[in-house]
Amino acid sequence: MDSRKTSLDEYLVYLRDKGFKFEEDVIGFIYFGKQYTAASDQSIKAAIEITLKTQKSFDGSFYISLLETFKRKNIETRKQAYTYVREIGLLPA
């Protein structure tokens, strides 16, 4: 799946099909973060992925912090997001 070309809704369905069972409150929080930060779908999806990879589950405060940082740093694409988190040591290079 090319997550760059899918909507956030489609991406959440894809994650569910891969075994990530998000409760309604988590899904609501994901959309809250999108509205709160006015972030692009690509950066939202990257923030979800990075949150799951680093925290091993969905951590709402970590997710919002990522979104706020992405917005502050003008990060809008998945590639930019992953480059940034590798630069700061959140994920291995």
MODELLER restraints for C-alpha pairs under 7 A, 6 or more apart:
rsr = mdl.restraints
at = mdl.atoms
rsr.add(forms.Gaussian(group=physical.xy_distance, feature=features.Distance(at['CA:3:A'], at['CA:11:A']), mean=6.74, stdev=0.5))
rsr.add(forms.Gaussian(group=physical.xy_distance, feature=features.Distance(at['CA:4:A'], at['CA:42:A']), mean=6.06, stdev=0.5))
rsr.add(forms.Gaussian(group=physical.xy_distance, feature=features.Distance(at['CA:7:A'], at['CA:41:A']), mean=6.81, stdev=0.5))
rsr.add(forms.Gaussian(group=physical.xy_distance, feature=features.Distance(at['CA:8:A'], at['CA:41:A']), mean=5.97, stdev=0.5))
rsr.add(forms.Gaussian(group=physical.xy_distance, feature=features.Distance(at['CA:8:A'], at['CA:45:A']), mean=6.86, stdev=0.5))
rsr.add(forms.Gaussian(group=physical.xy_distance, feature=features.Distance(at['CA:33:A'], at['CA:64:A']), mean=5.98, stdev=0.5))
rsr.add(forms.Gaussian(group=physical.xy_distance, feature=features.Distance(at['CA:34:A'], at['CA:44:A']), mean=6.63, stdev=0.5))
rsr.add(forms.Gaussian(group=physical.xy_distance, feature=features.Distance(at['CA:37:A'], at['CA:67:A']), mean=6.67, stdev=0.5))
rsr.add(forms.Gaussian(group=physical.xy_distance, feature=features.Distance(at['CA:37:A'], at['CA:68:A']), mean=6.41, stdev=0.5))
rsr.add(forms.Gaussian(group=physical.xy_distance, feature=features.Distance(at['CA:37:A'], at['CA:71:A']), mean=6.93, stdev=0.5))
rsr.add(forms.Gaussian(group=physical.xy_distance, feature=features.Distance(at['CA:39:A'], at['CA:71:A']), mean=6.61, stdev=0.5))
rsr.add(forms.Gaussian(group=physical.xy_distance, feature=features.Distance(at['CA:40:A'], at['CA:76:A']), mean=5.97, stdev=0.5))
rsr.add(forms.Gaussian(group=physical.xy_distance, feature=features.Distance(at['CA:42:A'], at['CA:76:A']), mean=6.48, stdev=0.5))
rsr.add(forms.Gaussian(group=physical.xy_distance, feature=features.Distance(at['CA:42:A'], at['CA:77:A']), mean=5.28, stdev=0.5))
rsr.add(forms.Gaussian(group=physical.xy_distance, feature=features.Distance(at['CA:42:A'], at['CA:78:A']), mean=5.66, stdev=0.5))
rsr.add(forms.Gaussian(group=physical.xy_distance, feature=features.Distance(at['CA:43:A'], at['CA:76:A']), mean=5.24, stdev=0.5))
rsr.add(forms.Gaussian(group=physical.xy_distance, feature=features.Distance(at['CA:43:A'], at['CA:77:A']), mean=5.47, stdev=0.5))
rsr.add(forms.Gaussian(group=physical.xy_distance, feature=features.Distance(at['CA:43:A'], at['CA:78:A']), mean=5.79, stdev=0.5))
rsr.add(forms.Gaussian(group=physical.xy_distance, feature=features.Distance(at['CA:43:A'], at['CA:81:A']), mean=6.83, stdev=0.5))
rsr.add(forms.Gaussian(group=physical.xy_distance, feature=features.Distance(at['CA:44:A'], at['CA:67:A']), mean=6.98, stdev=0.5))
rsr.add(forms.Gaussian(group=physical.xy_distance, feature=features.Distance(at['CA:46:A'], at['CA:78:A']), mean=5.30, stdev=0.5))
rsr.add(forms.Gaussian(group=physical.xy_distance, feature=features.Distance(at['CA:46:A'], at['CA:81:A']), mean=6.55, stdev=0.5))
rsr.add(forms.Gaussian(group=physical.xy_distance, feature=features.Distance(at['CA:47:A'], at['CA:63:A']), mean=5.99, stdev=0.5))
rsr.add(forms.Gaussian(group=physical.xy_distance, feature=features.Distance(at['CA:47:A'], at['CA:66:A']), mean=6.12, stdev=0.5))
rsr.add(forms.Gaussian(group=physical.xy_distance, feature=features.Distance(at['CA:47:A'], at['CA:67:A']), mean=6.47, stdev=0.5))
rsr.add(forms.Gaussian(group=physical.xy_distance, feature=features.Distance(at['CA:48:A'], at['CA:63:A']), mean=6.61, stdev=0.5))
rsr.add(forms.Gaussian(group=physical.xy_distance, feature=features.Distance(at['CA:51:A'], at['CA:58:A']), mean=6.19, stdev=0.5))
rsr.add(forms.Gaussian(group=physical.xy_distance, feature=features.Distance(at['CA:51:A'], at['CA:59:A']), mean=6.70, stdev=0.5))
rsr.add(forms.Gaussian(group=physical.xy_distance, feature=features.Distance(at['CA:51:A'], at['CA:62:A']), mean=6.66, stdev=0.5))
rsr.add(forms.Gaussian(group=physical.xy_distance, feature=features.Distance(at['CA:51:A'], at['CA:63:A']), mean=5.88, stdev=0.5))
rsr.add(forms.Gaussian(group=physical.xy_distance, feature=features.Distance(at['CA:52:A'], at['CA:58:A']), mean=5.61, stdev=0.5))
rsr.add(forms.Gaussian(group=physical.xy_distance, feature=features.Distance(at['CA:75:A'], at['CA:81:A']), mean=6.09, stdev=0.5))
rsr.add(forms.Gaussian(group=physical.xy_distance, feature=features.Distance(at['CA:85:A'], at['CA:91:A']), mean=6.06, stdev=0.5))
rsr.add(forms.Gaussian(group=physical.xy_distance, feature=features.Distance(at['CA:86:A'], at['CA:92:A']), mean=5.85, stdev=0.5))
rsr.add(forms.Gaussian(group=physical.xy_distance, feature=features.Distance(at['CA:86:A'], at['CA:93:A']), mean=5.41, stdev=0.5))
